[in-house]
Amino acid sequence: MKSLKIIGKKYVIRLHEQMSEILKGDVGSCDYRKQVIDIASDVHPDEMADTILHEVLHAVDHAMDTQLTENQVRRIATGLVAVFKDNPKFYSEHIL
C-alpha cells in the first residue's frame, strides 16, 4: 500500500483488481473521512495515472472547499496528466 500527503493529511492509496466492476464502471474513488483512495488496477497505465490524479483532485477540492464539479475535476486531471506526459523533463526538474 502506498500513501500520499494531501493538504497535510495522509491518504492511503489502495489498488484493487476488478474494482471497475465493483464501482459500476468507475475506476477510482476517494473517501475523505477514511482518507483512502481506491484505484482499479485492471486498467491501462494511462487510465490509472489519470484516475489517481482525478481522485487526488477530489481530496484537494474537499480540503479547500472549492466545490469543483465532477466534470471540472475530470478535465483538470486529464489536462494535467497530458502536461506531465508531454513534458517529463520539466516535470522532473521543476516539480519533483
Secondary structure as GFF3:
##gff-version 3
##sequence-region A 1 96
A	DSSP	beta_strand	2	6	.	.	.	ID=ss1
A	DSSP	beta_strand	9	16	.	.	.	ID=ss2
A	DSSP	alpha_helix	19	22	.	.	.	ID=ss3
A	DSSP	beta_strand	28	31	.	.	.	ID=ss4
A	DSSP	beta_strand	36	40	.	.	.	ID=ss5
A	DSSP	alpha_helix	45	64	.	.	.	ID=ss6
A	DSSP	alpha_helix	70	86	.	.	.	ID=ss7
A	DSSP	alpha_helix	88	90	.	.	.	ID=ss8
A	DSSP	pi_helix	91	95	.	.	.	ID=ss9
###
